[in-house]
């Protein structure tokens, strides 16, 4: 979907937008057309200086006339890294190869792709329906809208640092985090709190960079809810690490 849509030309814009997603999908199986080096650069800076990544998003808009990536390399590499991390969990905690395949597929589909599609659709609808600045009716300013693929890009960008925290760092700390006692509960909740807060912070950066959106601080509100909820979970003795690990590896915990 193109980022700018003229009021009287929605049908022609839609016809131009249709080829974008199929072309994006076709490039998934064409590794030689993916910019892998730039993707790893983005992943690094999403963990260290995410504002730089979204500054480059502005450059992409100026050169490609769309906010969304036309290169699926980020999704492909993130999926591969998620599969490797899940296989590491299966090697340490699983009890059968068949169940390991189930865990890998379910984590990849539900934790990343399906959840990402749902989040992208919700935020795409929210931003276009309620947060977009409306051009005056007598104005010739081109109306701009959030692309669905860009909303999915924002989710992918926000997911990667959370992946590092909850799949990589969590893996090495898992013997401590899944143990019984107050310290594991405290550390586990703190790790999940940081991951969830950073996810929503990156969501905010992703939509705040769009000049035609207003009230984007809305995307920071979930951070407050996470901060308030975390002490309650700690005092109740809830351990999110044990809970999620039990969903897949209950026989080994």
PETA-V762882 format. One record per residue. N is the residue number from 1. D_FIRST is the distance of its C-alpha to the first C-alpha in Angstrom with 1 decimal. Layout:
<<N/D_FIRST> <N/D_FIRST>>
This chain:
<<1/0.0> <2/3.8> <3/6.4> <4/8.7> <5/9.2> <6/12.7> <7/14.8> <8/16.2> <9/13.5> <10/11.0> <11/12.0> <12/11.5> <13/8.0> <14/7.2> <15/9.4> <16/7.7> <17/4.3> <18/7.1> <19/8.9> <20/6.9> <21/8.1> <22/11.5> <23/12.0> <24/11.6> <25/14.1> <26/16.4> <27/16.9> <28/18.3> <29/21.5> <30/21.8> <31/23.5> <32/24.6> <33/21.1> <34/20.5> <35/21.6> <36/23.9> <37/26.0> <38/23.2> <39/22.0> <40/25.6> <41/25.8> <42/22.8> <43/24.5> <44/27.8> <45/26.6> <46/24.7> <47/28.2> <48/30.1> <49/28.1> <50/24.5> <51/24.1> <52/24.3> <53/21.3> <54/19.1> <55/20.9> <56/19.6> <57/16.0> <58/16.7> <59/17.9> <60/14.9> <61/12.8> <62/15.7> <63/15.9> <64/12.4> <65/10.6> <66/8.1> <67/9.5> <68/8.7> <69/11.3> <70/11.2> <71/14.6> <72/15.5> <73/19.0> <74/18.9> <75/18.3> <76/20.8> <77/23.4> <78/23.1> <79/23.6> <80/26.6> <81/28.2> <82/27.8> <83/29.6> <84/32.3> <85/32.9> <86/33.1> <87/35.6> <88/37.7> <89/37.9> <90/38.9> <91/41.5> <92/43.0> <93/42.9> <94/42.2> <95/44.9> <96/43.6> <97/41.3> <98/39.8> <99/39.0> <100/37.5> <101/35.0> <102/34.1> <103/33.7> <104/31.4> <105/29.1> <106/29.1> <107/28.4> <108/25.6> <109/23.9> <110/24.8> <111/25.2> <112/22.0> <113/19.5> <114/20.0> <115/20.8> <116/17.7> <117/15.4> <118/17.5> <119/17.4> <120/13.7> <121/13.3> <122/16.2> <123/15.2> <124/11.6> <125/13.5> <126/16.3> <127/14.7> <128/12.7> <129/15.9> <130/18.7> <131/18.1> <132/16.0> <133/18.3> <134/18.5> <135/19.2> <136/22.6> <137/22.7> <138/24.8> <139/22.6> <140/20.7> <141/18.5> <142/14.8> <143/13.1> <144/10.8> <145/8.8> <146/8.4> <147/5.3> <148/7.0> <149/7.6> <150/9.1> <151/11.2> <152/12.3> <153/13.2> <154/15.2> <155/17.0> <156/17.9> <157/19.2> <158/21.2> <159/22.5> <160/24.1> <161/26.8> <162/27.5> <163/27.9> <164/30.4> <165/32.3> <166/32.3> <167/32.4> <168/34.2> <169/36.5> <170/37.0> <171/38.2> <172/40.9> <173/42.0> <174/41.8> <175/45.6> <176/46.1> <177/43.2> <178/44.2> <179/47.8> <180/49.6> <181/50.6> <182/49.3> <183/48.2> <184/45.7> <185/44.4> <186/44.1> <187/42.4> <188/40.0> <189/38.8> <190/38.6> <191/36.4> <192/34.0> <193/34.1> <194/33.1> <195/30.3> <196/28.8> <197/29.3> <198/27.7> <199/24.6> <200/24.1> <201/25.0> <202/22.2> <203/19.8> <204/21.2> <205/20.8> <206/17.1> <207/16.3> <208/19.2> <209/17.9> <210/15.1> <211/17.2> <212/15.8> <213/16.9> <214/20.5> <215/22.9> <216/21.2> <217/24.7> <218/24.0> <219/22.6> <220/26.2> <221/28.0> <222/27.9> <223/29.9> <224/32.7> <225/32.7> <226/33.0> <227/35.8> <228/37.7> <229/37.3> <230/38.4> <231/42.1> <232/42.3> <233/41.3> <234/43.7> <235/46.6> <236/46.0> <237/46.2> <238/42.8> <239/41.8> <240/38.0> <241/38.8> <242/41.4> <243/39.3> <244/36.3> <245/38.6> <246/40.6> <247/37.7> <248/37.8> <249/41.1> <250/43.5> <251/46.4> <252/46.4> <253/46.4>>
